[in-house]
Amino acid sequence: SSDLKILPPRERKGFLMVSRLTASKHIEVVIEAFNKLKLPLIIVGTGPMEKSLRRIAERHICLLGEVDDVKLRELYATSQALIQASEEDFGLVTLEALACGTPIIAYSQGAVREVMEPGKTGEFFHDLIPEAVADGVRKFLEHSTQYDTDYIQSVAMTFSRSRFEQNIQQFVND
């Protein structure tokens, strides 16, 4: 909705993961990285690994479970970055975050490469190990003042319904 307040980068706090809590999402790797970094992380989602993930998460990591769409948009709009640690075919969560002006810190495989511009829409990490995730977060923090919320949102808009319809119409016309 239009009443969503998207915070400028300097006012955003903490990091966000939105995922089904399964082994293929590599959430334990992210938790281990954030345990070492001592930075706040909110994890949204449910799944079979929830209990084991809660056991390894330190106090500054919060597993919220399921949230409604309004709360999810608020989390996207107020988080410093979304952490994406799995190889996705499309990555709807990534686009939702970008639509809220939120940069991505992502594993460098899969569809995220289509929307990721290191230093502009976020940062990559190249291995699914805690040290690599932590390095990606540190690199993001070093560049945190250069992320432009409007630019990040414009990247997400290239996947909007109206843009899709426009492209189809252009294709048909050609």
Secondary structure, DSSP 8 states (H G I E B T S, - for coil): -TT-----GGG--SEEEE---SGGGTHHHHHHHHHHHT--EEEE---TTHHHHHHH--TTEEEEE---HHHHHHHHHHSSEEEE-S-BSS-HHHHHHHHTT--EEEESSBGGGGT--BTTTEEEE-SSSHHHHHHHHHHHHHTGGG--HHHHHHHHHTTSHHHHHHHHHHHHH-
